[in-house]
Amino acid sequence: MKAKNKLWDWCLRLEHHLCPDYCGVVDRRRVIAFVLLTLIEILIIPYHFLLFYMMKAWGGHVL
């Protein structure tokens, strides 16, 4: 539960840093969505390259 609260606090601090109080709610939600999507992409893209390398399927054909 503490980790969830820390993550939420980190997201709120990042939101207020990137989009101050004069920004609207929609802008803040866009900032949060962009940050979370970027973090997910940082993890998923290298994982896919690792899978392609392990399966030796650089052309996209696994079978």
KOLMARSE-577798 format. One record per residue (C-alpha): residue in one letter; x, y, z. Coordinates in steps of 0.5 Angstrom, whole numbers, padded with zeros to 4 digits, always signed. Layout:
// residues N
AXYZ ...
***
This chain:
// residues 63
M+0000+0000+0000 K+0006+0005+0002 A+0009+0003-0005 K+0002+0005-0009 N+0002+0012-0005 K+0009+0013-0006 L+0008+0012-0014 W+0002+0016-0013 D+0005+0022-0010 W+0011+0022-0015 C+0006+0022-0021 L+0003+0028-0017 R+0009+0032-0016 L+0011+0030-0024 E+0004+0033-0026 H+0005+0039-0022 H+0012+0040-0024 L+0011+0039-0032 C+0004+0042-0032 P+0003+0048-0026 D-0003+0050-0023 Y-0006+0055-0029 C-0006+0048-0034 G-0013+0045-0034 V-0015+0038-0032 V-0015+0035-0039 D-0007+0038-0040 R-0005+0035-0033 R-0008+0028-0035 R-0005+0028-0042 V+0002+0029-0039 I+0001+0023-0034 A-0001+0019-0040 F+0005+0021-0044 V+0009+0020-0038 L+0006+0013-0037 L+0006+0011-0044 T+0014+0013-0044 L+0016+0009-0038 I+0012+0003-0041 E+0015+0004-0048 I+0022+0004-0045 L+0021-0003-0042 I+0017-0006-0048 I+0021-0004-0054 P+0028-0007-0051 Y+0024-0013-0049 H+0021-0014-0056 F+0028-0014-0059 L+0031-0019-0054 L+0025-0024-0056 F+0027-0023-0064 Y+0034-0024-0062 M+0033-0030-0058 M+0028-0033-0063 K+0033-0031-0069 A+0027-0028-0073 W+0029-0021-0075 G+0025-0022-0081 G+0018-0022-0077 H+0017-0030-0079 V+0018-0034-0073 L+0015-0041-0075 
***
